[in-house]
Amino acid sequence: MLAWSDLLAALALYLVFEGIAPFVNPAGMKRALAMLLAVPDPQLRVAGLGSIGVGLLLLFFVRSAGAG
């Protein structure tokens, strides 16, 4: 069963990873975000869906490996 502490730990790790790029290379982060504006919406949706799928698969394998 997923505990609230697991959810908060995942959120904390997300925030850590999100903060690395702007901390290490703020100018590069700005360039990347500017380039992102040129990507068509359907392509962003596919990338988002792919990210969701990979994340769910990874979560499934991590959680099932911990149960055994």
PAZAPA-4460 file (N, C-alpha, C; in steps of 0.05 Angstrom, whole numbers, plus 32768, in hexadecimal, padded with zeros to 4 digits):
% residues 68
    n_x    n_y    n_z   ca_x   ca_y   ca_z    c_x    c_y    c_z   seq   type   mol
   8011   7FE8   8000   8000   8000   8000   8012   8019   8000     1      M     A
   800A   802D   7FF1   8019   8045   7FEF   8013   8057   8007     2      L     A
   8028   805E   8016   8025   806E   802D   8029   808C   8026     3      A     A
   801E   809D   8036   8021   80BA   8031   803F   80C2   8031     4      W     A
   804F   80B4   8041   806B   80BB   8042   8079   80B4   8028     5      S     A
   806F   809F   801A   807A   8099   7FFF   8074   80AF   7FEB     6      D     A
   805B   80B8   7FEC   8052   80CD   7FDA   8062   80E7   7FDF     7      L     A
   8066   80EE   7FF8   8075   8106   7FFF   8093   8103   7FF8     8      L     A
   809D   80EB   7FFB   80B9   80E6   7FF3   80BC   80E9   7FD5     9      A     A
   80A9   80DF   7FC6   80AA   80E2   7FA8   80A8   80FF   7FA0    10      A     A
   8096   810E   7FAD   8094   812A   7FA7   80AE   8139   7FAE    11      L     A
   80BA   8132   7FC4   80D3   813F   7FCC   80E9   8139   7FB7    12      A     A
   80EB   8120   7FAE   80FF   811A   7F9A   80F9   8128   7F80    13      L     A
   80E0   812A   7F78   80D9   8139   7F60   80E3   8156   7F62    14      Y     A
   80DE   8163   7F79   80E7   817F   7F7C   8105   8181   7F7B    15      L     A
   8113   816E   7F87   8130   816E   7F86   813A   816C   7F69    16      V     A
   812F   8159   7F5A   8137   8155   7F3E   8130   816D   7F2C    17      F     A
   8118   8179   7F31   8110   8190   7F22   8122   81A8   7F28    18      E     A
   812D   81AA   7F3F   813E   81C1   7F46   815B   81BF   7F3D    19      G     A
   8164   81A7   7F35   8180   81A4   7F2E   8187   81B4   7F15    20      I     A
   8177   81B2   7EFF   817E   81C0   7EE6   8180   81DE   7EE9    21      A     A
   816B   81EB   7EF5   816E   8208   7EF8   8184   8211   7F0B    22      P     A
   818A   8200   7F1E   81A0   8207   7F31   81BB   8205   7F23    23      F     A
   81BF   81EF   7F15   81D9   81EA   7F08   81DE   81FB   7EF0    24      V     A
   81C9   81FF   7EDF   81CC   820D   7EC6   81B3   821D   7EC0    25      N     A
   81B0   8234   7ECD   8197   8244   7EC8   8194   824E   7EAC    26      P     A
   81AA   8256   7E9F   81A9   825F   7E83   81A0   8249   7E70    27      A     A
   81AB   8231   7E74   81A3   821A   7E64   8186   8213   7E68    28      G     A
   817D   8216   7E81   8161   8210   7E87   814E   8223   7E78    29      M     A
   8156   823D   7E77   8146   8251   7E69   8146   824B   7E4B    30      K     A
   815C   8243   7E40   815D   823B   7E24   814C   8223   7E1E    31      R     A
   814D   820F   7E2F   813C   81F7   7E2B   811F   81FE   7E2C    32      A     A
   8117   820F   7E3F   80FA   8216   7E41   80F2   8227   7E29    33      L     A
   8104   8238   7E1E   80FD   8247   7E06   80FA   8235   7DEE    34      A     A
   810A   8220   7DEC   8108   820D   7DD6   80EE   81FD   7DD9    35      M     A
   80E6   81F8   7DF1   80CD   81E9   7DF6   80B5   81F7   7DEA    36      L     A
   80B5   8211   7DE9   809F   8220   7DDD   809A   8219   7DC0    37      L     A
   80AF   8210   7DB2   80AD   820A   7D96   80A2   81EE   7D91    38      A     A
   80A1   81DD   7DA5   8097   81C2   7DA1   8079   81C2   7D9F    39      V     A
   806E   81B4   7D8B   8051   81B3   7D88   8043   81A5   7D9F    40      P     A
   802B   81AD   7DA5   801C   81A1   7DBB   8019   8183   7DB9    41      D     A
   8012   8178   7DA2   800F   815B   7DA0   8029   814C   7DA8    42      P     A
   8040   8157   7DA0   8059   814B   7DA6   805F   814C   7DC5    43      Q     A
   8057   8162   7DD1   805A   8164   7DEF   8048   8150   7DFD    44      L     A
   8030   814D   7DF2   801D   8139   7DFE   8028   811D   7DFD    45      R     A
   8033   8116   7DE6   803F   80FB   7DE3   8056   80F8   7DF6    46      V     A
   8067   810C   7DF9   807D   810A   7E0B   8073   8108   7E28    47      A     A
   805E   8117   7E2F   8053   8115   7E49   8047   80F9   7E4F    48      G     A
   8039   80EF   7E3B   802D   80D4   7E3E   8043   80BF   7E41    49      L     A
   8058   80C2   7E31   806E   80AF   7E34   807B   80B0   7E4F    50      G     A
   807E   80C8   7E59   808A   80CC   7E74   8078   80BF   7E89    51      S     A
   805E   80C3   7E87   804B   80B6   7E9A   804D   8098   7E98    52      I     A
   804E   808D   7E80   8050   8070   7E7D   8069   8065   7E89    53      G     A
   8080   8071   7E83   8099   8068   7E8E   8099   806A   7EAD    54      V     A
   808E   8080   7EB7   808D   8083   7ED4   807C   806E   7EE1    55      G     A
   8065   8068   7ED5   8053   8053   7EE0   8060   8038   7EDF    56      L     A
   806D   8032   7EC9   807B   8018   7EC7   8091   8016   7EDC    57      L     A
   80A1   802B   7EDF   80B6   802B   7EF2   80AB   8027   7F0F    58      L     A
   8095   8036   7F14   8089   8034   7F2F   807F   8017   7F33    59      L     A
   8072   800B   7F1F   8068   7FF0   7F21   807F   7FDC   7F28    60      F     A
   8095   7FDF   7F19   80AC   7FCC   7F1D   80B9   7FD1   7F38    61      F     A
   80BC   7FEA   7F40   80C8   7FEF   7F5A   80B6   7FE5   7F71    62      V     A
   809C   7FEA   7F6F   808A   7FE1   7F84   8087   7FC3   7F85    63      R     A
   8087   7FB6   7F6E   8084   7F99   7F6E   809E   7F8B   7F77    64      S     A
   80B5   7F97   7F71   80CE   7F8C   7F7B   80D1   7F8E   7F99    65      A     A
   80C6   7FA4   7FA4   80C7   7FA7   7FC1   80B4   7F95   7FD0    66      G     A
   809F   7F8B   7FC2   808B   7F7A   7FCF   8095   7F5D   7FD1    67      A     A
   80A8   7F56   7FBF   80B1   7F3A   7FBF   80C9   7F36   7FCF    68      G     A
***
